Amino acid sequence: MAGAAVLLVTLVASAAASRDTPPRKIGLKQRREVAGKSAIFGGEQLILEETDWYLLNLFRVWWHYGISFLRLQMWVEEVMEKFMRIYKYQAHGYAFSGVEELLYSVGEYTFINMTQRSVAECLLEVGVTQRFIDEVITALLRASYGQSATMAAFAGAMSLAGIQGNLWAVEGGNKLVCSGLLKLTKANVIHARVTSVALHNTEGRALYQVWYEKEDKMHSDFYDIVVIATPLYVGSDSNITFDGFQPPFEEFVGSFQSTVTSLVHGYLNSSYFGFPDPKLFPFASILSTDAPNLFFCALDNMCPVNISATFRRKQPQEAAIWRVLSPQPLERPQLKSLFRSYYSVQTAQWQAYPQYGSRMATPLFALHDQLFYLNALEWVASSVEISAVAAKNVALLAYNRWYQDLDKIDQKDLIHKIKTEL
């Protein structure tokens, strides 16, 4: 859920359940935002530019695309209004053993069908124009997921929810949420690589032996409950094996989108975007369409994770830190196209999120009695919020199974059931 790939919702699911903001509990603050305008680049020229005037921005969008933007907002709001039901369900202790069951509980067959249809199909159906999809929707999805409007509609809707704003980041970096929660819960972290999970039966109850490699030696421990929090699919890097399970787990077929993040310290070549004089270049973020000649998805003028009251963005003619998102590592000629000159380039290539085809499978959260798969929900959408929802669901599922509170698992028509309980 990254609006222009730079904003983040942090642990909304946990906050909704506890009615307090977890970052506040662990001494974290919301990062101050620094204003910056955005534009969309079509390969030869900028096709949509943000200004300092809200009404002018609305007029430009209307002039180019009619009421497509309004129809997009209505579609996204309808999806998000239904998705928000999950927080009420979780607050009442309900959990779901599979992704399909969770999706059905909040959006019935509409949400399930959205994992089988593309963003473009669904938006065309509600009256959004093809031009708006090609120029605006595609640019937003490329910035968020590095993918196009042919991706699955549910994942696309979760990403496009960022256009509604009200998103924020943590001062000091979002990673502080994870380290802070580990410290708050006094978790015992074993720094090792898990290699296998073996099933043992003790007095009719499943027991799991987890094998892991630490300092070139193999170790193992026994657990009543195990949660897998890494992607499991054919060809994945986790390479975790599951021994003693009958029938054996069916291997999940899927693939991940490779994303390259390049941090470039240098002088932007504003001429590439149609501004010969760099002093006149007004944008902090450039999104791109999927034009054949474009080699990057998004370009952002980066701000530090700690922003002081006196901080200001570098002027366009000054050397600054720019983040370039691209599907492949940038070659030298491509860097020279984007930058007049540069001092350094730091690159990270990673498997960021699944490739969301329009025929996505829906995995299970419950692999065995007390063996759970947190990343199951990631196969239909990927964001911090989605991960928090999945984690809360797995925690409730494990709790309800352990205490045999089966009436709290996979219940249908929860909207009416909860109203009756109240």
C-alpha positions as CSV (number, residue, x, y, z in Angstrom):
1,M,0.0,0.0,0.0
2,A,2.3,2.7,-1.1
3,G,0.9,5.8,-2.6
4,A,3.5,6.9,-5.1
5,A,5.6,4.2,-3.4
6,V,6.7,6.4,-0.5
7,L,4.0,6.2,2.1
8,L,3.2,3.5,4.5
9,V,0.5,2.4,6.9
10,T,2.1,0.9,10.0
11,L,0.5,-1.8,12.0
12,V,-3.1,-0.6,11.4
13,A,-4.5,-4.0,12.3
14,S,-3.0,-4.1,15.7
15,A,-4.0,-0.5,16.4
16,A,-7.6,-1.2,15.4
17,A,-7.7,-4.2,17.7
18,S,-6.1,-2.5,20.8
19,R,-7.5,1.0,20.2
20,D,-4.1,2.4,20.9
21,T,-1.2,3.0,18.5
22,P,1.6,0.4,19.0
23,P,4.3,2.8,17.9
24,R,3.3,5.1,20.7
25,K,3.5,2.2,23.1
26,I,7.1,1.6,22.1
27,G,8.2,5.3,22.1
28,L,7.9,6.0,18.4
29,K,6.6,9.0,16.7
30,Q,5.0,9.8,13.3
31,R,7.6,11.1,10.9
32,R,7.0,14.7,9.7
33,E,6.1,14.8,6.1
34,V,7.9,17.0,3.6
35,A,5.8,18.4,0.8
36,G,6.8,17.5,-2.7
37,K,5.0,17.5,-6.1
38,S,4.7,14.5,-8.3
39,A,4.3,13.9,-12.1
40,I,3.8,11.0,-14.5
41,F,6.3,10.5,-17.3
42,G,5.2,8.8,-20.5
43,G,8.6,8.2,-22.1
44,E,8.8,11.3,-24.1
45,Q,7.1,13.9,-22.0
46,L,5.3,14.5,-18.7
47,I,1.7,13.6,-19.2
48,L,0.3,14.7,-15.8
49,E,1.8,17.3,-13.5
50,E,0.9,18.1,-9.9
51,T,0.7,21.8,-8.9
52,D,0.5,23.7,-5.7
53,W,-3.1,24.4,-6.3
54,Y,-5.7,21.7,-5.3
55,L,-8.4,23.0,-7.6
56,L,-6.1,23.3,-10.6
57,N,-5.0,19.7,-10.0
58,L,-8.6,18.5,-10.0
59,F,-9.3,20.5,-13.1
60,R,-6.3,19.0,-14.9
61,V,-7.4,15.4,-14.0
62,W,-11.0,16.2,-15.1
63,W,-9.8,17.8,-18.4
64,H,-7.6,14.8,-19.3
65,Y,-9.7,11.9,-18.0
66,G,-13.2,13.1,-17.2
67,I,-14.8,11.5,-14.1
68,S,-12.5,8.4,-14.2
69,F,-10.7,9.6,-11.1
70,L,-14.0,9.9,-9.2
71,R,-15.1,6.4,-10.3
72,L,-11.7,5.1,-9.2
73,Q,-12.1,6.6,-5.8
74,M,-15.6,5.2,-5.4
75,W,-14.4,1.7,-6.4
76,V,-11.5,1.8,-4.0
77,E,-13.6,3.2,-1.1
78,E,-16.1,0.4,-1.6
79,V,-13.4,-2.2,-1.5
80,M,-11.7,-0.7,1.6
81,E,-15.0,-0.2,3.4
82,K,-15.7,-4.0,3.1
83,F,-12.1,-4.9,3.9
84,M,-12.2,-2.8,7.2
85,R,-14.7,-5.4,8.5
86,I,-11.8,-7.6,9.3
87,Y,-10.8,-5.4,12.2
88,K,-14.2,-5.8,13.8
89,Y,-14.1,-9.6,13.3
90,Q,-10.7,-9.8,14.9
91,A,-11.7,-7.5,17.8
92,H,-14.3,-10.2,18.6
93,G,-11.8,-13.0,18.3
94,Y,-12.8,-14.5,15.0
95,A,-10.2,-16.2,12.7
96,F,-10.0,-17.9,9.4
97,S,-8.1,-21.1,8.3
98,G,-7.7,-20.0,4.7
99,V,-7.3,-16.9,2.6
100,E,-10.5,-17.7,0.7
101,E,-12.5,-17.9,3.9
102,L,-11.1,-14.6,5.1
103,L,-11.9,-12.8,1.8
104,Y,-15.4,-14.3,1.7
105,S,-16.1,-13.1,5.2
106,V,-15.4,-9.4,4.3
107,G,-16.3,-9.2,0.7
108,E,-18.1,-12.5,-0.2
109,Y,-17.6,-13.7,-3.8
110,T,-16.8,-10.2,-5.0
111,F,-13.4,-10.3,-3.2
112,I,-12.7,-13.9,-4.3
113,N,-13.4,-13.0,-7.9
114,M,-11.1,-10.0,-7.6
115,T,-8.2,-12.4,-7.2
116,Q,-9.1,-13.9,-10.5
117,R,-9.7,-10.7,-12.5
118,S,-7.3,-7.9,-13.5
119,V,-7.4,-4.3,-12.2
120,A,-8.1,-3.2,-15.8
121,E,-11.1,-5.5,-16.2
122,C,-12.7,-4.3,-12.9
123,L,-12.1,-0.6,-13.5
124,L,-13.4,-0.7,-17.1
125,E,-16.5,-2.4,-15.7
126,V,-17.2,0.6,-13.4
127,G,-16.6,3.2,-16.1
128,V,-13.0,4.1,-15.8
129,T,-11.5,4.9,-19.2
130,Q,-8.7,2.9,-20.9
131,R,-6.6,6.0,-21.2
132,F,-6.8,6.7,-17.4
133,I,-5.8,3.1,-16.8
134,D,-2.9,3.2,-19.2
135,E,-1.5,6.5,-18.0
136,V,-2.4,6.9,-14.3
137,I,-3.4,3.5,-12.8
138,T,-0.4,1.8,-14.5
139,A,2.0,4.4,-13.2
140,L,0.7,4.0,-9.6
141,L,0.9,0.2,-9.7
142,R,4.4,0.3,-11.2
143,A,5.5,2.6,-8.3
144,S,3.9,0.3,-5.7
145,Y,4.3,-3.2,-7.1
146,G,6.4,-2.8,-10.3
147,Q,3.5,-4.4,-12.2
148,S,0.9,-3.3,-14.6
149,A,-2.9,-3.0,-14.7
150,T,-3.1,-6.7,-15.8
151,M,-2.3,-7.7,-12.1
152,A,-5.0,-9.1,-9.9
153,A,-7.7,-6.6,-9.0
154,F,-7.7,-7.3,-5.2
155,A,-3.9,-6.6,-4.9
156,G,-4.4,-3.5,-7.1
157,A,-7.2,-2.1,-5.0
158,M,-5.1,-2.5,-1.8
159,S,-2.3,-0.6,-3.5
160,L,-4.5,2.1,-5.0
161,A,-6.0,2.7,-1.5
162,G,-2.9,4.9,-1.0
163,I,-4.3,7.6,-3.2
164,Q,-6.8,8.4,-0.4
165,G,-3.9,9.7,1.8
166,N,-3.9,9.6,5.6
167,L,-0.8,7.3,5.4
168,W,2.3,7.9,7.5
169,A,5.7,6.6,8.4
170,V,7.7,6.2,11.6
171,E,10.3,8.7,12.6
172,G,13.7,7.0,12.5
173,G,12.5,4.4,10.0
174,N,9.7,1.8,9.9
175,K,12.1,-0.9,11.0
176,L,12.0,0.5,14.5
177,V,8.4,-0.9,14.8
178,C,9.8,-4.4,14.5
179,S,12.7,-4.0,16.8
180,G,10.5,-2.1,19.3
181,L,7.9,-4.8,19.4
182,L,10.5,-7.5,19.9
183,K,11.9,-5.6,22.8
184,L,8.4,-4.9,24.2
185,T,7.4,-8.6,24.1
186,K,10.8,-9.8,25.4
187,A,10.9,-12.3,22.6
188,N,13.7,-14.8,22.5
189,V,15.2,-14.4,19.1
190,I,17.4,-17.2,17.8
191,H,19.6,-15.9,14.9
192,A,19.7,-19.0,12.7
193,R,18.4,-20.4,9.5
194,V,15.5,-22.9,9.7
195,T,15.9,-25.9,7.5
196,S,13.0,-28.3,8.4
197,V,10.0,-28.9,10.5
198,A,9.2,-32.5,11.5
199,L,5.9,-33.7,13.0
200,H,5.8,-35.8,16.2
201,N,2.7,-37.0,18.0
202,T,2.6,-36.9,21.8
203,E,-0.5,-38.2,23.6
204,G,-2.7,-37.3,20.6
205,R,-1.4,-33.8,20.3
206,A,0.9,-32.6,17.5
207,L,4.5,-31.6,18.5
208,Y,6.8,-30.0,16.0
209,Q,10.6,-30.4,15.9
210,V,12.2,-27.3,14.2
211,W,15.7,-27.9,12.9
212,Y,17.9,-24.9,12.3
213,E,21.5,-24.1,11.3
214,K,23.5,-21.9,13.6
215,E,27.2,-21.2,13.3
216,D,27.6,-24.1,10.9
217,K,26.0,-26.6,13.3
218,M,22.6,-28.1,13.3
219,H,20.3,-27.7,16.3
220,S,16.6,-28.5,17.0
221,D,13.9,-27.6,19.5
222,F,10.3,-28.8,20.0
223,Y,7.3,-26.5,19.8
224,D,3.6,-26.9,20.4
225,I,2.8,-24.1,17.9
226,V,4.9,-23.1,14.8
227,V,4.3,-20.1,12.5
228,I,6.0,-20.0,9.2
229,A,6.7,-16.3,8.3
230,T,8.5,-16.6,5.0
231,P,7.2,-17.2,1.4
232,L,6.7,-20.9,0.6
233,Y,6.6,-21.7,-3.1
234,V,8.3,-23.9,-5.7
235,G,11.8,-22.5,-6.1
236,S,11.8,-20.2,-3.1
237,D,14.9,-19.3,-1.2
238,S,13.6,-20.6,2.2
239,N,14.1,-24.3,1.3
240,I,12.3,-25.4,4.4
241,T,11.3,-29.1,4.3
242,F,8.4,-30.6,6.1
243,D,8.9,-34.2,7.4
244,G,6.4,-36.7,8.7
245,F,3.2,-35.0,7.4
246,Q,0.7,-37.2,5.8
247,P,-0.4,-36.4,3.2
248,P,2.6,-34.3,2.2
249,F,2.0,-30.6,1.7
250,E,1.1,-29.7,-1.8
251,E,3.8,-27.4,-3.2
252,F,2.5,-23.9,-4.0
253,V,3.3,-22.6,-7.5
254,G,4.0,-18.9,-7.7
255,S,6.8,-16.4,-8.3
256,F,8.0,-13.1,-6.9
257,Q,8.6,-9.8,-8.6
258,S,12.2,-8.8,-8.7
259,T,12.7,-5.1,-7.8
260,V,15.9,-3.1,-7.9
261,T,16.3,-0.1,-5.6
262,S,19.1,2.3,-6.6
263,L,20.1,5.1,-4.3
264,V,21.9,7.7,-6.4
265,H,23.8,10.7,-5.0
266,G,24.0,13.1,-7.9
267,Y,22.6,15.8,-10.1
268,L,19.3,15.0,-11.8
269,N,19.2,15.4,-15.5
270,S,16.0,17.5,-15.7
271,S,16.4,17.8,-19.5
272,Y,15.4,14.1,-19.7
273,F,11.9,15.1,-18.4
274,G,11.6,18.3,-20.6
275,F,13.2,20.9,-18.2
276,P,16.5,22.2,-19.7
277,D,16.9,24.5,-16.8
278,P,17.2,22.4,-13.6
279,K,16.2,25.4,-11.4
280,L,12.7,25.2,-13.0
281,F,12.2,21.4,-12.3
282,P,9.5,21.4,-9.5
283,F,9.0,17.7,-8.8
284,A,10.1,15.4,-6.0
285,S,8.6,12.3,-7.4
286,I,8.3,11.0,-11.0
287,L,6.1,8.0,-11.8
288,S,6.3,6.3,-15.2
289,T,3.9,4.5,-17.5
290,D,4.9,1.1,-19.1
291,A,6.1,2.7,-22.4
292,P,8.5,0.4,-24.1
293,N,11.5,2.7,-23.8
294,L,11.1,3.3,-20.1
295,F,13.6,1.4,-17.9
296,F,12.5,2.7,-14.4
297,C,9.2,2.5,-12.5
298,A,9.6,5.5,-10.2
299,L,12.1,8.2,-9.2
300,D,12.0,9.9,-5.8
301,N,13.9,12.7,-4.1
302,M,14.6,11.0,-0.7
303,C,14.3,12.5,2.7
304,P,16.1,11.2,5.8
305,V,14.3,9.0,8.3
306,N,14.7,11.7,10.9
307,I,13.4,15.1,9.7
308,S,14.2,18.1,11.7
309,A,12.1,21.3,11.9
310,T,14.6,23.1,9.7
311,F,15.0,20.4,7.0
312,R,14.3,21.4,3.4
313,R,14.6,19.4,0.2
314,K,17.6,20.0,-2.0
315,Q,17.0,22.4,-4.8
316,P,16.7,20.7,-8.2
317,Q,20.1,22.1,-9.3
318,E,21.8,20.7,-6.2
319,A,23.2,17.2,-5.7
320,A,20.6,15.1,-3.8
321,I,19.8,11.5,-2.9
322,W,17.4,10.0,-5.5
323,R,15.8,6.6,-5.2
324,V,15.2,4.8,-8.5
325,L,12.9,1.8,-8.6
326,S,13.5,-0.5,-11.7
327,P,12.8,-4.1,-12.7
328,Q,16.5,-4.6,-13.7
329,P,19.8,-3.1,-12.4
330,L,20.5,0.2,-14.1
331,E,23.2,0.2,-16.7
332,R,25.6,3.1,-17.0
333,P,23.9,4.6,-20.1
334,Q,20.6,4.6,-18.2
335,L,22.1,6.3,-15.2
336,K,23.6,8.9,-17.5
337,S,20.2,9.5,-19.0
338,L,18.7,10.2,-15.5
339,F,21.6,12.1,-14.0
340,R,24.0,14.8,-15.3
341,S,26.6,13.4,-13.0
342,Y,26.7,11.4,-9.8
343,Y,29.0,10.7,-6.9
344,S,27.8,7.2,-5.9
345,V,25.2,4.5,-6.6
346,Q,24.1,1.9,-4.0
347,T,21.9,-0.9,-5.3
348,A,19.7,-3.5,-3.7
349,Q,17.9,-6.2,-5.7
350,W,15.3,-8.2,-3.9
351,Q,12.2,-10.3,-4.3
352,A,9.8,-7.7,-3.2
353,Y,6.3,-9.2,-3.6
354,P,4.5,-11.9,-5.6
355,Q,3.8,-11.5,-9.2
356,Y,0.1,-10.9,-9.1
357,G,-1.4,-12.5,-12.1
358,S,-5.1,-12.4,-12.6
359,R,-5.5,-16.0,-11.7
360,M,-4.0,-16.1,-8.2
361,A,-4.4,-19.1,-5.9
362,T,-5.5,-18.6,-2.3
363,P,-3.4,-20.6,0.1
364,L,-4.3,-21.8,3.6
365,F,-3.2,-20.2,6.9
366,A,-3.5,-23.6,8.7
367,L,-1.0,-26.1,7.2
368,H,-1.5,-28.6,10.1
369,D,-3.1,-28.7,13.6
370,Q,-0.9,-26.0,15.1
371,L,1.4,-25.3,12.1
372,F,0.5,-22.0,10.5
373,Y,1.6,-20.0,7.4
374,L,1.5,-16.2,8.0
375,N,2.5,-15.3,4.4
376,A,-0.6,-16.9,2.9
377,L,-2.4,-13.6,2.6
378,E,0.6,-12.0,0.8
379,W,-0.4,-14.0,-2.3
380,V,-3.4,-11.9,-2.8
381,A,-2.0,-8.5,-1.6
382,S,1.2,-7.2,-0.1
383,S,1.6,-4.3,2.4
384,V,2.5,-3.7,6.0
385,E,-1.2,-3.6,6.8
386,I,-1.9,-6.9,5.1
387,S,1.0,-8.5,7.0
388,A,-0.5,-7.2,10.3
389,V,-3.9,-8.5,9.5
390,A,-2.4,-11.9,8.6
391,A,-0.4,-12.0,11.8
392,K,-3.4,-11.2,13.9
393,N,-5.5,-13.8,12.1
394,V,-2.8,-16.5,12.7
395,A,-2.5,-15.6,16.4
396,L,-6.3,-15.8,16.9
397,L,-6.4,-19.0,14.8
398,A,-3.7,-20.7,17.0
399,Y,-5.5,-19.5,20.2
400,N,-8.9,-20.7,19.1
401,R,-7.6,-24.1,18.0
402,W,-5.5,-24.6,21.1
403,Y,-8.5,-23.9,23.4
404,Q,-10.9,-25.7,21.0
405,D,-13.1,-22.6,20.5
406,L,-14.1,-23.8,17.1
407,D,-17.1,-21.4,16.9
408,K,-14.6,-18.6,16.4
409,I,-13.1,-20.2,13.2
410,D,-14.4,-19.8,9.7
411,Q,-17.8,-18.5,10.7
412,K,-20.0,-17.1,7.9
413,D,-22.3,-14.1,7.9
414,L,-20.2,-12.5,10.7
415,I,-21.7,-9.0,10.1
416,H,-25.1,-10.2,11.3
417,K,-23.7,-12.5,14.0
418,I,-21.7,-9.7,15.6
419,K,-24.7,-7.4,15.5
420,T,-26.7,-10.1,17.3
421,E,-23.9,-10.6,19.9
422,L,-24.0,-6.8,20.6
